[in-house]
Amino acid sequence: MKLEIFQIDAFTDTLFGGNPAAVCPLENWLDDSLLLQIAKENNLAETAFYVAKSDNKYELRWFTPEIEMDLCGHATLAAAFVLVNEKGMGGEEIIFETKSGALAVRFQNGEFILNFPARPPEQSTLPAAIKAGLNIQPKEVWKSRDYILLYDTQDDILALRPDMSIMNSINVDPGGISVTAPGATEDVDFVSRFFTPQAAIFEDPVTGSAHCSLTPFWSERLGKTKLNAMQLSERRGKLQCIFLGDRVELMGSAVKYLQGTITI
């Protein structure tokens, strides 16, 4: 059996930037164990698999090297990029049917606009292992699916050096950990980094799904619904975020790195 595979750098307009995701178009769904093996072999934060249902409608699933995810932003953008740029999909909108419901993606002026569910966080407290693993403590702690740790400055975010061995010792799944602060320049409203204890990729380069919580969080604090975000990983990534109440829109670009064939 041969399968197509693409590797796309998402939330960037520069090769080797943003967040790399693999995309595998399928004619029919394969066994879940095989999908997980492929994702593990790819060894990227996420591999997206899609199956066409009808015109511009697709079933979409995301796998890390360990588990199937309920929502992934950069791999959704990557799948849309493949459909538009490699598969010649026409029309103005793609509908992906996913574990998080129907997700619409529009392509306008060279950029993709992802419409995702908003996940506003609530104030919380940190598990002891996460707190002990941080060299700088946050001023506030919030949580939705993931933790949001608020810091004073962008320099704090850059100076964070989480201790993986301590954080990985936590005995429950904490989800991911967004660390965030106001941007240091006028063109960036907020910055972030994203860590995933117990995962093969400890620091995610650019995390679309985290911005489902970061967008309402910063929208309320800054009193604006349109925000520019930057994720300060080594690869860096840029997103434009719009808070729509129960939904958020995330806008970004992507570039193709690799196209090939999987032989099984």
N, C-alpha and C positions, 0 to 999 in steps of 0.2 A: 504494500500500500504506500502511495506517495501523497504527501500533503504539501500545499503551499505554505510558506512562512515568510513573513515580513518583520523587520525590526524597525520601529519608528521612534524617533526622538520627539517627545510631546512637550507642549508648553515651552517651546523655543522656536526661533527661526534660524538657529545656528546648529550645524552638525556637531555632535559630541556635547551638546548642552541639553537642558531639560531633563526629562525622565524617559529612559528607554523602555518600550513595551514590545513584546512579540504579539503578532496577530496571525491567527491561523483560520482562514476561511474553510468551512466544512460543508459538504453536501448534506450530511445527516449527522446526528449526534453520535459520538463514539462513547465507549464505556468510560465512566468517570475516572476509573483507576488509570486508564490510558491518558486521559487529559491531564491528570496530575503528574504522570511520569514525563509527559512532554514539557510541562511547565517546570518541573524539577530539572530536566536536562537543559532547558533554556537558561535557567539560573538568573532570571531577571525578577524584579519585584512583582510583575504580573505578566501573564500571557492571556490574551483575549481570544476566545473562540466564538465564531458566529455562524448561524445557519439562516439562509434566506427563507422567509415565510411568504411574502407577496411583494409587490412593488414598494420599494423603499421601507419595508418592514423586516426586521431581523431579530432572531433570538440571540442574545449576547450573554456570555458567561466569562468570569475572570478567575484565574487560578494563580496563586503564589506557588513557590516550590513546596509549600506545606499544606495549604488548604484552599478551598474555594471561598472567594470573597463575596460579600453582599453588595458592594459598591466600589467602583474604581474609576476615577476621573481620567487619568492620563491614558489608560488602556482603552477607554471609550473614545477619547479623541483619536487615538492611534487607529482604532477600527474604522472610524468615520473617514480618516485620511485615506486608508486603503480603499474603501468603497468609492470615494470621490476621485482619487488620483490614479488608482491602479485598476479599478474595475469599471470605471466610466459611468458610475451611477448618476442618473439625471435627477432633476427635481430639486427643490429648495430645502427639503427636510428629510432626515432619516429618523425612524422610530425604532429604538431598541427595546425589546421586551426583556426584562431582567428581574432579578430577585428583589430589586428596589422599585419595581413597577415600570411603567413606560417612561423611557428617557428620550427626549427629542434633541436632535443635534441639527443645527442649521449651519450652512456654509455661506459666508458673506465676505466679499472683498479679501479673499485669501486667508480668512480666519474662521475657526470653528466656534460655535456658540452652543454650549452644553446646558440644557435645562434639567436641573437636579433637584431633589427634595431638600428643603432647608432642615437643618438639625440644630436648633438653638441649644446652647449648653446651659446647665444650671451649676451654681456654686457647689463645690465639693471639697474633699480632702484627699491628700495623696497617700497611697500605700507606702509603708515604711521603706520598702526596698527601692522604690523610685526616688523618694526623698533622699535616701542615703547615697544614691548613685549620681546626684547632681552636685557639681562643684559650685554652683550659684543657685540659691533658693529663689523661687518665684514670689512675687508680691501677692498674687491671687491664684486660686486653683478652680477650674471649671471642668464640667464633663458633659458630653453627650455620648456618642459612640466612643469617642476618644477623649483623653484628657486635654485640656487647654491650660497651659501655664503662662501667666502674664508676667512680663518683665518690663523694666523701665525704659531701656534703650536698645537700639539695634546692636550696639557694641556688646551688651550682655548676651544677646543671641549668638553672636559670633564667638564669644569667649566660652560658651558652654562646652564642656568636655565630659559627657556622660560616661560613667563607668559601666561598660557592658556587662561585666561579670556580676556586678551587684544587681543591676536591673534584671538580668536574665534569671536571677534566683527567685523572683516572685512566683508564688505557687498558684496564682490564678491568672487568667488572661486579662490584662489590663486594657486591651485595645491598643491604639497608638497614642503617642504623646506629641502634641503640638506645643512648641514653645514659640511665643510671639511677643512682639513689641511694636510701637509706632515706627514708621519708616523715618530714616534720617534725612531724606530729601523731599522736596515738595511734590515730586512726581510719584512717590511711593507712599501710600497711606499706612500700610502695615507690612511687616516682614515676619517670617516664620522659619522654623526647621521642624522636621518630623522624624520621630524615633519609634521603632517597633521592637520592643523586647521580645525575645524568644523567636524572632524571625531570622531567616537567612540573610536578608538585607536589613541591617540595623538602622541605618539612616536612609530614608527615602529621598531621592533627589527633588521631586516635585509631586505634591500629593493633592490631586483634585478633590477627592472626597473629603479631606480635612477642611477644605474651604466651604463645604456645606455648613460647617459650624463656625468657622472663622469669619465668614461673611456677615451673618446676623450678629455675631459678637461685636465686630468692629463697626458695623453699621449703627448699632445703638450707641456705642461710645463716641463715635465721631459725628453722629447726626447727619449722615449722608447715606444714600442707597447705592451709589456707584463708587467703587473703590479700586485702586490699583495695588496689587500685591506682588511681593517678591519672596521666593523661597531661597534661603541663603545656604543651600547645600554647595558642595564643591562645583557641581555642574550648573547651578543657578537655574531659575525658572521664573517666568513672568506670567501673571494672570490678571485679567480684568474681571471684576466681580460685581454683580448687580443683585441686590436683595429685593425679592419680590413678595415678601411675606412668608408664604408657605413653600416657596421655591427660591432657588438661586440660579443665576446664569453665570457661567464661567467661560470666558473667551480666551482663546490662545491659538498659537500656530503649531506646526509640526513639520518635520523633514524626514525623508526616508534614508536609513542607513544601510539596510540589507534586504535582499530578496533572494529566496532560495527554495529548496525542496527538502522536506523531511522524508526519509525512507524507513518504513517500519516493516 
